[in-house]
Amino acid sequence: MATDGPNLRVRISADLADIKQGLGLLRGELAKVKSEAAKAAPDGGAWAQGLSSARQAIGNLVGAYVGVQTVTAAIQAMFDAIDRADRMDELSQIAGTSAENVSKLAYAAKFGAVEVDTLAKGMNKLNKDVTSGNSVVSKLGVSLKDASGKTRDVSDVFADVSDIFAQLPDGAEKSALAAKVFGDRMGPELIPLLNMGKKGLKDFADEAERTGNVVSTDAAAAAGHFNDEMDKLKLQLQGVFMTASQELIPGLTQVAETMVEGGRPLTSQHPAARCWRRFSKWLLPPESSSRTSSKAWSIPSCSWAAPRST
């Protein structure tokens, strides 16, 4: 056994050399395969760059769309705000108080499910009561004059009246009193707002100021003037189209008459119309008739010459 030791080591060394040589050949073949595959396959870097460019283009497109939508929404919101300011100007004239006071009460009315038109009309009725010789609210203990003897603003009177209603239990008597003060229809509808009381109305007024929902009298008047000018512009455009249409009507009438005249040959006496009537009678015969014979099943023939254009 001792004599086989050197021979065994020689054989193992030879086998290891063969394995290393085989691994070297295998690595070489794998390198060739990888090289050929790289030539045949698409450029991964180009694909990645292309996908990145596509993603960027899509992102830019989406960003542009969102930008346009945002700008459009912003413009619409601006015009809506102008319309609201204009409405406050109109309602202040109906209610008999400033646009600031109306916008504060209108803000509170939104939380009481009360329409601003109802609020303005109710305040108009209250204003008439305050200036009348036999005021209902004065009998409720509400002061109608300030310390200097001037008639109080209707919004201040409304706040005092709301304090009285907030203390009354809901029911028929409360609705009747509201109808007497603010009108038969407006009074009962104003009860949710009146139930807030003076403090509740003050809290909503402060909140309206903090959130920018108070419209100044000057801003309301400016919004009204802007909308008036826009209405004038629309009417001017309507006038342009109205004038143009009046000038075009005679020519359009002649065209219509010519078309009607050209369609006169296709009347009930036209050969084509008579042919169609014959075919319709054959298609839907009277109930008493039948098509038992071959003659009855023959399709009626008709011919007509179409008019030639000259």
MARLOMAR-93863 format. One record per residue (C-alpha): residue in three letters; chain; z, y, x. Coordinates in nm, 3 decimals, always signed. Layout:
// MARLOMAR-93863
+------+------+---------+---------+---------+
| code | unit |      zz |      yy |      xx |
+------+------+---------+---------+---------+
|  Ala |    A |       Z |       Y |       X |
...
+------+------+---------+---------+---------+
***
This chain:
// MARLOMAR-93863
+------+------+---------+---------+---------+
| code | unit |      zz |      yy |      xx |
+------+------+---------+---------+---------+
|  Met |    A |  +0.000 |  +0.000 |  +0.000 |
|  Ala |    A |  +0.070 |  +0.229 |  +0.286 |
|  Thr |    A |  -0.284 |  +0.195 |  +0.412 |
|  Asp |    A |  -0.423 |  +0.304 |  +0.074 |
|  Gly |    A |  -0.239 |  +0.640 |  +0.084 |
|  Pro |    A |  -0.493 |  +0.834 |  +0.296 |
|  Asn |    A |  -0.786 |  +0.687 |  +0.104 |
|  Leu |    A |  -0.625 |  +0.782 |  -0.230 |
|  Arg |    A |  -0.578 |  +1.139 |  -0.118 |
|  Val |    A |  -0.942 |  +1.155 |  -0.008 |
|  Arg |    A |  -1.062 |  +1.023 |  -0.344 |
|  Ile |    A |  -0.840 |  +1.269 |  -0.538 |
|  Ser |    A |  -0.966 |  +1.557 |  -0.326 |
|  Ala |    A |  -1.325 |  +1.450 |  -0.389 |
|  Asp |    A |  -1.262 |  +1.421 |  -0.763 |
|  Leu |    A |  -1.106 |  +1.768 |  -0.772 |
|  Ala |    A |  -1.403 |  +1.910 |  -0.588 |
|  Asp |    A |  -1.637 |  +1.752 |  -0.839 |
|  Ile |    A |  -1.431 |  +1.899 |  -1.128 |
|  Lys |    A |  -1.436 |  +2.245 |  -0.971 |
|  Gln |    A |  -1.810 |  +2.220 |  -0.920 |
|  Gly |    A |  -1.854 |  +2.112 |  -1.282 |
|  Leu |    A |  -1.643 |  +2.402 |  -1.407 |
|  Gly |    A |  -1.849 |  +2.639 |  -1.196 |
|  Leu |    A |  -2.171 |  +2.509 |  -1.348 |
|  Leu |    A |  -2.017 |  +2.536 |  -1.696 |
|  Arg |    A |  -1.916 |  +2.898 |  -1.637 |
|  Gly |    A |  -2.267 |  +2.974 |  -1.522 |
|  Glu |    A |  -2.419 |  +2.820 |  -1.836 |
|  Leu |    A |  -2.175 |  +3.011 |  -2.059 |
|  Ala |    A |  -2.269 |  +3.333 |  -1.883 |
|  Lys |    A |  -2.635 |  +3.265 |  -1.955 |
|  Val |    A |  -2.562 |  +3.191 |  -2.319 |
|  Lys |    A |  -2.360 |  +3.510 |  -2.352 |
|  Ser |    A |  -2.638 |  +3.712 |  -2.190 |
|  Glu |    A |  -2.903 |  +3.568 |  -2.419 |
|  Ala |    A |  -2.682 |  +3.620 |  -2.724 |
|  Ala |    A |  -2.625 |  +3.982 |  -2.627 |
|  Lys |    A |  -2.999 |  +4.036 |  -2.605 |
|  Ala |    A |  -3.065 |  +3.874 |  -2.942 |
|  Ala |    A |  -2.771 |  +4.029 |  -3.130 |
|  Pro |    A |  -2.765 |  +4.392 |  -3.251 |
|  Asp |    A |  -2.599 |  +4.654 |  -3.041 |
|  Gly |    A |  -2.239 |  +4.654 |  -3.161 |
|  Gly |    A |  -2.176 |  +4.999 |  -3.021 |
|  Ala |    A |  -2.477 |  +5.139 |  -3.202 |
|  Trp |    A |  -2.360 |  +4.978 |  -3.524 |
|  Ala |    A |  -2.012 |  +5.122 |  -3.481 |
|  Gln |    A |  -2.155 |  +5.468 |  -3.407 |
|  Gly |    A |  -2.387 |  +5.444 |  -3.708 |
|  Leu |    A |  -2.105 |  +5.342 |  -3.939 |
|  Ser |    A |  -1.891 |  +5.625 |  -3.808 |
|  Ser |    A |  -2.173 |  +5.874 |  -3.874 |
|  Ala |    A |  -2.220 |  +5.734 |  -4.225 |
|  Arg |    A |  -1.849 |  +5.762 |  -4.296 |
|  Gln |    A |  -1.850 |  +6.120 |  -4.171 |
|  Ala |    A |  -2.154 |  +6.208 |  -4.386 |
|  Ile |    A |  -1.992 |  +6.053 |  -4.694 |
|  Gly |    A |  -1.671 |  +6.237 |  -4.615 |
|  Asn |    A |  -1.858 |  +6.566 |  -4.584 |
|  Leu |    A |  -2.038 |  +6.502 |  -4.911 |
|  Val |    A |  -1.716 |  +6.418 |  -5.093 |
|  Gly |    A |  -1.551 |  +6.721 |  -4.938 |
|  Ala |    A |  -1.837 |  +6.944 |  -5.049 |
|  Tyr |    A |  -1.819 |  +6.804 |  -5.404 |
|  Val |    A |  -1.442 |  +6.849 |  -5.418 |
|  Gly |    A |  -1.489 |  +7.200 |  -5.280 |
|  Val |    A |  -1.743 |  +7.290 |  -5.548 |
|  Gln |    A |  -1.522 |  +7.141 |  -5.819 |
|  Thr |    A |  -1.223 |  +7.332 |  -5.684 |
|  Val |    A |  -1.413 |  +7.661 |  -5.676 |
|  Thr |    A |  -1.548 |  +7.599 |  -6.027 |
|  Ala |    A |  -1.201 |  +7.517 |  -6.157 |
|  Ala |    A |  -1.061 |  +7.827 |  -5.987 |
|  Ile |    A |  -1.326 |  +8.050 |  -6.144 |
|  Gln |    A |  -1.265 |  +7.897 |  -6.487 |
|  Ala |    A |  -0.889 |  +7.943 |  -6.444 |
|  Met |    A |  -0.946 |  +8.309 |  -6.356 |
|  Phe |    A |  -1.153 |  +8.371 |  -6.669 |
|  Asp |    A |  -0.894 |  +8.185 |  -6.878 |
|  Ala |    A |  -0.625 |  +8.412 |  -6.737 |
|  Ile |    A |  -0.834 |  +8.719 |  -6.824 |
|  Asp |    A |  -0.877 |  +8.588 |  -7.179 |
|  Arg |    A |  -0.501 |  +8.533 |  -7.212 |
|  Ala |    A |  -0.431 |  +8.883 |  -7.085 |
|  Asp |    A |  -0.684 |  +9.022 |  -7.331 |
|  Arg |    A |  -0.517 |  +8.823 |  -7.608 |
|  Met |    A |  -0.179 |  +8.969 |  -7.513 |
|  Asp |    A |  -0.331 |  +9.316 |  -7.549 |
|  Glu |    A |  -0.450 |  +9.233 |  -7.900 |
|  Leu |    A |  -0.122 |  +9.068 |  -8.000 |
|  Ser |    A |  +0.081 |  +9.361 |  -7.870 |
|  Gln |    A |  -0.110 |  +9.588 |  -8.105 |
|  Ile |    A |  -0.040 |  +9.354 |  -8.396 |
|  Ala |    A |  +0.329 |  +9.309 |  -8.310 |
|  Gly |    A |  +0.391 |  +9.676 |  -8.236 |
|  Thr |    A |  +0.544 |  +9.628 |  -7.890 |
|  Ser |    A |  +0.432 |  +9.613 |  -7.527 |
|  Ala |    A |  +0.223 |  +9.335 |  -7.377 |
|  Glu |    A |  +0.515 |  +9.254 |  -7.145 |
|  Asn |    A |  +0.745 |  +9.186 |  -7.439 |
|  Val |    A |  +0.486 |  +8.985 |  -7.627 |
|  Ser |    A |  +0.403 |  +8.770 |  -7.325 |
|  Lys |    A |  +0.773 |  +8.693 |  -7.268 |
|  Leu |    A |  +0.822 |  +8.588 |  -7.628 |
|  Ala |    A |  +0.492 |  +8.398 |  -7.621 |
|  Tyr |    A |  +0.619 |  +8.202 |  -7.320 |
|  Ala |    A |  +0.932 |  +8.103 |  -7.513 |
|  Ala |    A |  +0.723 |  +8.025 |  -7.822 |
|  Lys |    A |  +0.535 |  +7.755 |  -7.630 |
|  Phe |    A |  +0.861 |  +7.564 |  -7.590 |
|  Gly |    A |  +0.939 |  +7.604 |  -7.959 |
|  Ala |    A |  +0.599 |  +7.481 |  -8.080 |
|  Val |    A |  +0.531 |  +7.821 |  -8.234 |
|  Glu |    A |  +0.180 |  +7.968 |  -8.235 |
|  Val |    A |  +0.150 |  +8.310 |  -8.071 |
|  Asp |    A |  -0.050 |  +8.438 |  -8.368 |
|  Thr |    A |  +0.238 |  +8.344 |  -8.598 |
|  Leu |    A |  +0.479 |  +8.520 |  -8.362 |
|  Ala |    A |  +0.273 |  +8.841 |  -8.357 |
|  Lys |    A |  +0.228 |  +8.849 |  -8.734 |
|  Gly |    A |  +0.598 |  +8.779 |  -8.788 |
|  Met |    A |  +0.694 |  +9.062 |  -8.554 |
|  Asn |    A |  +0.452 |  +9.289 |  -8.740 |
|  Lys |    A |  +0.635 |  +9.208 |  -9.062 |
|  Leu |    A |  +0.968 |  +9.268 |  -8.888 |
|  Asn |    A |  +0.843 |  +9.603 |  -8.759 |
|  Lys |    A |  +0.757 |  +9.709 |  -9.111 |
|  Asp |    A |  +1.105 |  +9.607 |  -9.225 |
|  Val |    A |  +1.268 |  +9.809 |  -8.945 |
|  Thr |    A |  +1.079 | +10.125 |  -9.037 |
|  Ser |    A |  +1.125 | +10.082 |  -9.412 |
|  Gly |    A |  +1.389 | +10.262 |  -9.608 |
|  Asn |    A |  +1.546 |  +9.936 |  -9.730 |
|  Ser |    A |  +1.564 |  +9.711 |  -9.425 |
|  Val |    A |  +1.667 |  +9.349 |  -9.471 |
|  Val |    A |  +1.778 |  +9.301 |  -9.110 |
|  Ser |    A |  +2.002 |  +9.609 |  -9.125 |
|  Lys |    A |  +2.189 |  +9.437 |  -9.406 |
|  Leu |    A |  +2.241 |  +9.145 |  -9.170 |
|  Gly |    A |  +2.428 |  +9.377 |  -8.933 |
|  Val |    A |  +2.144 |  +9.441 |  -8.688 |
|  Ser |    A |  +2.127 |  +9.794 |  -8.552 |
|  Leu |    A |  +1.786 |  +9.958 |  -8.596 |
|  Lys |    A |  +1.854 | +10.267 |  -8.379 |
|  Asp |    A |  +1.950 | +10.294 |  -8.013 |
|  Ala |    A |  +2.223 | +10.521 |  -7.872 |
|  Ser |    A |  +1.986 | +10.818 |  -7.867 |
|  Gly |    A |  +1.893 | +10.770 |  -8.232 |
|  Lys |    A |  +1.544 | +10.634 |  -8.166 |
|  Thr |    A |  +1.407 | +10.330 |  -8.343 |
|  Arg |    A |  +1.466 | +10.023 |  -8.130 |
|  Asp |    A |  +1.178 |  +9.817 |  -7.997 |
|  Val |    A |  +1.091 |  +9.533 |  -8.231 |
|  Ser |    A |  +1.136 |  +9.278 |  -7.950 |
|  Asp |    A |  +1.501 |  +9.385 |  -7.910 |
|  Val |    A |  +1.554 |  +9.364 |  -8.286 |
|  Phe |    A |  +1.391 |  +9.020 |  -8.284 |
|  Ala |    A |  +1.640 |  +8.903 |  -8.019 |
|  Asp |    A |  +1.938 |  +9.020 |  -8.228 |
|  Val |    A |  +1.796 |  +8.855 |  -8.540 |
|  Ser |    A |  +1.748 |  +8.531 |  -8.348 |
|  Asp |    A |  +2.121 |  +8.532 |  -8.262 |
|  Ile |    A |  +2.199 |  +8.539 |  -8.635 |
|  Phe |    A |  +1.957 |  +8.254 |  -8.713 |
|  Ala |    A |  +2.090 |  +8.043 |  -8.425 |
|  Gln |    A |  +2.435 |  +8.044 |  -8.592 |
|  Leu |    A |  +2.306 |  +7.948 |  -8.937 |
|  Pro |    A |  +2.273 |  +7.582 |  -9.038 |
|  Asp |    A |  +1.921 |  +7.458 |  -9.094 |
|  Gly |    A |  +1.827 |  +7.425 |  -9.458 |
|  Ala |    A |  +1.672 |  +7.592 |  -9.758 |
|  Glu |    A |  +1.880 |  +7.911 |  -9.732 |
|  Lys |    A |  +1.781 |  +7.960 |  -9.370 |
|  Ser |    A |  +1.413 |  +7.908 |  -9.448 |
|  Ala |    A |  +1.437 |  +8.150 |  -9.742 |
|  Leu |    A |  +1.597 |  +8.417 |  -9.523 |
|  Ala |    A |  +1.329 |  +8.369 |  -9.255 |
|  Ala |    A |  +1.059 |  +8.405 |  -9.519 |
|  Lys |    A |  +1.219 |  +8.724 |  -9.646 |
|  Val |    A |  +1.238 |  +8.881 |  -9.299 |
|  Phe |    A |  +0.915 |  +8.757 |  -9.139 |
|  Gly |    A |  +0.694 |  +8.663 |  -9.435 |
|  Asp |    A |  +0.659 |  +8.361 |  -9.658 |
|  Arg |    A |  +0.439 |  +8.165 |  -9.416 |
|  Met |    A |  +0.543 |  +8.303 |  -9.078 |
|  Gly |    A |  +0.919 |  +8.299 |  -9.135 |
|  Pro |    A |  +0.979 |  +7.923 |  -9.167 |
|  Glu |    A |  +0.737 |  +7.855 |  -8.878 |
|  Leu |    A |  +0.936 |  +8.091 |  -8.652 |
|  Ile |    A |  +1.267 |  +7.910 |  -8.704 |
|  Pro |    A |  +1.236 |  +7.689 |  -8.390 |
|  Leu |    A |  +1.197 |  +8.007 |  -8.183 |
|  Leu |    A |  +1.473 |  +8.191 |  -8.367 |
|  Asn |    A |  +1.711 |  +7.898 |  -8.312 |
|  Met |    A |  +1.699 |  +7.966 |  -7.936 |
|  Gly |    A |  +1.920 |  +8.269 |  -7.987 |
|  Lys |    A |  +1.928 |  +8.586 |  -7.781 |
|  Lys |    A |  +2.043 |  +8.409 |  -7.464 |
|  Gly |    A |  +1.777 |  +8.141 |  -7.493 |
|  Leu |    A |  +1.505 |  +8.401 |  -7.531 |
|  Lys |    A |  +1.643 |  +8.592 |  -7.230 |
|  Asp |    A |  +1.640 |  +8.277 |  -7.017 |
|  Phe |    A |  +1.276 |  +8.207 |  -7.104 |
|  Ala |    A |  +1.185 |  +8.572 |  -7.040 |
|  Asp |    A |  +1.336 |  +8.550 |  -6.691 |
|  Glu |    A |  +1.152 |  +8.224 |  -6.629 |
|  Ala |    A |  +0.825 |  +8.383 |  -6.741 |
|  Glu |    A |  +0.874 |  +8.659 |  -6.486 |
|  Arg |    A |  +0.953 |  +8.411 |  -6.207 |
|  Thr |    A |  +0.645 |  +8.201 |  -6.282 |
|  Gly |    A |  +0.408 |  +8.497 |  -6.314 |
|  Asn |    A |  +0.347 |  +8.456 |  -6.688 |
|  Val |    A |  +0.432 |  +8.815 |  -6.784 |
|  Val |    A |  +0.127 |  +9.031 |  -6.851 |
|  Ser |    A |  +0.167 |  +9.402 |  -6.791 |
|  Thr |    A |  +0.033 |  +9.654 |  -7.039 |
|  Asp |    A |  -0.214 |  +9.790 |  -6.784 |
|  Ala |    A |  -0.342 |  +9.443 |  -6.693 |
|  Ala |    A |  -0.381 |  +9.351 |  -7.059 |
|  Ala |    A |  -0.577 |  +9.669 |  -7.128 |
|  Ala |    A |  -0.798 |  +9.610 |  -6.822 |
|  Ala |    A |  -0.866 |  +9.252 |  -6.933 |
|  Gly |    A |  -0.962 |  +9.375 |  -7.277 |
|  His |    A |  -1.202 |  +9.629 |  -7.126 |
|  Phe |    A |  -1.357 |  +9.362 |  -6.901 |
|  Asn |    A |  -1.417 |  +9.126 |  -7.194 |
|  Asp |    A |  -1.564 |  +9.411 |  -7.397 |
|  Glu |    A |  -1.814 |  +9.483 |  -7.120 |
|  Met |    A |  -1.902 |  +9.113 |  -7.095 |
|  Asp |    A |  -1.960 |  +9.103 |  -7.470 |
|  Lys |    A |  -2.189 |  +9.404 |  -7.442 |
|  Leu |    A |  -2.384 |  +9.228 |  -7.168 |
|  Lys |    A |  -2.425 |  +8.919 |  -7.385 |
|  Leu |    A |  -2.546 |  +9.133 |  -7.675 |
|  Gln |    A |  -2.796 |  +9.306 |  -7.449 |
|  Leu |    A |  -2.938 |  +8.970 |  -7.342 |
|  Gln |    A |  -2.956 |  +8.863 |  -7.705 |
|  Gly |    A |  -3.148 |  +9.182 |  -7.779 |
|  Val |    A |  -3.398 |  +9.105 |  -7.503 |
|  Phe |    A |  -3.467 |  +8.758 |  -7.643 |
|  Met |    A |  -3.479 |  +8.892 |  -7.999 |
|  Thr |    A |  -3.743 |  +9.150 |  -7.901 |
|  Ala |    A |  -3.945 |  +8.888 |  -7.714 |
|  Ser |    A |  -3.932 |  +8.645 |  -8.005 |
|  Gln |    A |  -4.053 |  +8.911 |  -8.249 |
|  Glu |    A |  -4.356 |  +8.976 |  -8.028 |
|  Leu |    A |  -4.429 |  +8.605 |  -7.994 |
|  Ile |    A |  -4.393 |  +8.514 |  -8.362 |
|  Pro |    A |  -4.752 |  +8.614 |  -8.464 |
|  Gly |    A |  -4.905 |  +8.410 |  -8.183 |
|  Leu |    A |  -4.681 |  +8.112 |  -8.251 |
|  Thr |    A |  -4.771 |  +8.132 |  -8.619 |
|  Gln |    A |  -5.141 |  +8.114 |  -8.534 |
|  Val |    A |  -5.080 |  +7.810 |  -8.316 |
|  Ala |    A |  -4.888 |  +7.639 |  -8.598 |
|  Glu |    A |  -5.163 |  +7.720 |  -8.850 |
|  Thr |    A |  -5.428 |  +7.579 |  -8.617 |
|  Met |    A |  -5.230 |  +7.257 |  -8.576 |
|  Val |    A |  -5.186 |  +7.226 |  -8.952 |
|  Glu |    A |  -5.558 |  +7.288 |  -9.010 |
|  Gly |    A |  -5.647 |  +7.026 |  -8.752 |
|  Gly |    A |  -5.430 |  +6.772 |  -8.931 |
|  Arg |    A |  -5.593 |  +6.820 |  -9.273 |
|  Pro |    A |  -5.850 |  +6.536 |  -9.228 |
|  Leu |    A |  -5.560 |  +6.291 |  -9.209 |
|  Thr |    A |  -5.481 |  +6.335 |  -9.579 |
|  Ser |    A |  -5.468 |  +6.075 |  -9.853 |
|  Gln |    A |  -5.850 |  +6.091 |  -9.897 |
|  His |    A |  -5.922 |  +6.021 |  -9.532 |
|  Pro |    A |  -6.093 |  +5.679 |  -9.475 |
|  Ala |    A |  -5.812 |  +5.574 |  -9.244 |
|  Ala |    A |  -5.554 |  +5.648 |  -9.513 |
|  Arg |    A |  -5.755 |  +5.456 |  -9.775 |
|  Cys |    A |  -5.785 |  +5.161 |  -9.537 |
|  Trp |    A |  -5.412 |  +5.159 |  -9.485 |
|  Arg |    A |  -5.347 |  +5.163 |  -9.862 |
|  Arg |    A |  -5.578 |  +4.862 |  -9.910 |
|  Phe |    A |  -5.403 |  +4.673 |  -9.634 |
|  Ser |    A |  -5.059 |  +4.760 |  -9.778 |
|  Lys |    A |  -5.161 |  +4.629 | -10.121 |
|  Trp |    A |  -5.281 |  +4.306 |  -9.964 |
|  Leu |    A |  -4.963 |  +4.276 |  -9.756 |
|  Leu |    A |  -4.732 |  +4.331 | -10.056 |
|  Pro |    A |  -4.913 |  +4.200 | -10.366 |
|  Pro |    A |  -4.759 |  +4.222 | -10.713 |
|  Glu |    A |  -4.518 |  +3.944 | -10.807 |
|  Ser |    A |  -4.760 |  +3.808 | -11.070 |
|  Ser |    A |  -5.033 |  +3.739 | -10.813 |
|  Ser |    A |  -5.038 |  +3.456 | -10.563 |
|  Arg |    A |  -5.240 |  +3.360 | -10.261 |
|  Thr |    A |  -5.317 |  +3.000 | -10.345 |
|  Ser |    A |  -5.685 |  +3.031 | -10.269 |
|  Ser |    A |  -5.839 |  +3.097 |  -9.932 |
|  Lys |    A |  -5.999 |  +3.407 | -10.076 |
|  Ala |    A |  -5.657 |  +3.550 | -10.157 |
|  Trp |    A |  -5.553 |  +3.507 |  -9.795 |
|  Ser |    A |  -5.851 |  +3.690 |  -9.649 |
|  Ile |    A |  -5.752 |  +4.018 |  -9.487 |
|  Pro |    A |  -5.936 |  +4.312 |  -9.643 |
|  Ser |    A |  -6.187 |  +4.466 |  -9.410 |
|  Cys |    A |  -6.249 |  +4.836 |  -9.385 |
|  Ser |    A |  -6.426 |  +5.055 |  -9.138 |
|  Trp |    A |  -6.441 |  +5.425 |  -9.082 |
|  Ala |    A |  -6.588 |  +5.648 |  -8.823 |
|  Ala |    A |  -6.356 |  +5.879 |  -8.642 |
|  Pro |    A |  -6.474 |  +6.237 |  -8.638 |
|  Arg |    A |  -6.642 |  +6.327 |  -8.312 |
|  Ser |    A |  -6.533 |  +6.631 |  -8.129 |
|  Thr |    A |  -6.804 |  +6.888 |  -8.084 |
+------+------+---------+---------+---------+
***
